[in-house]
Amino acid sequence: MKSILIFCLLVSINLYSQNSFQVDSIKTSKGSLKITFIAHASLIFEFNGKVIYVDPVCKFADYKKLPKADIILITHQHFDHLDSNAVNDIKGEKTKIFCNQLSLKTLTNAAVLRNGDKANVDGMKIETVPAYNLLHKNDAGELFHPKGVGNGYVLYFGNKKIYIGGDTENIPEMKKLKNIDIAFLPMNLPYTMTPEMVADAVNLFHPKILYPYHTGNTDINELLRLMKDNKSCEVRIRSMK
């Protein structure tokens, strides 16, 4: 039995080293949506032959071995969300890149989306929403993520609406989010939300499924405790430190 367990563990480690990540499949009115959980804030969505990357960073994967992107979304300019090498690894001749204004200091051939902007890209709707801190500050007393700089995104896949929070706290604008099926909310102290803030955010817009992501060393079990009586939202834990 021990030898079998050791073998399985070695196989798992080997697959992970070759870019084998956790994957979920979500049924939509227009086919299945495949979500690949890379790490931290890096995600891949595959839908109807299109590949959409969010915040690719080489530290978390060998992007040279991953499919070329149709769309790349960058939430903001911080190094753990924007890596020009990763972008170049997955960029093809027809790849469309969208980012916030400050990311243009690093990226070329990208289009800026500001808070409140909407786009229709190859038939897929994208809405840009605010992402910022209310409370958490650096040693200089400045908010880690000031208002009006970073983006969150709402993506439409068939009849499913996916909200990607970016680096944000439980901001009042979340009350405007409607009919969100799946939400990705950051919980990485001290930069984004505490478990209590995430639980409050859920109560602001009531997603059906919550994936805490960009979690760092924050205690996920505390979020599970806070959410245990919330029967309308399913919390799904994936490896997204």
ABEGO torsion letter per residue (X at the ends): XAAAAAAAAAAAAAAAAAGBBBBBBBBBAAEBBBBBBABEABBBBBBGGBBBBBGBBAAABBAAABBBBABBBBABABAAABBAAAAAAABBAABBBBBBAAAAAABBGBBBBBBGBBBBBGGBBBBBBBBBBAABBBAAGBBABBBGABBBBBBBBEABBBBBAEBBBBBAAAAABBGBABBBBBBBOAABBBAAAAAAAAAAAGBABBBBBGAEABBAAAAAAAAAABAABBBBBBBAX
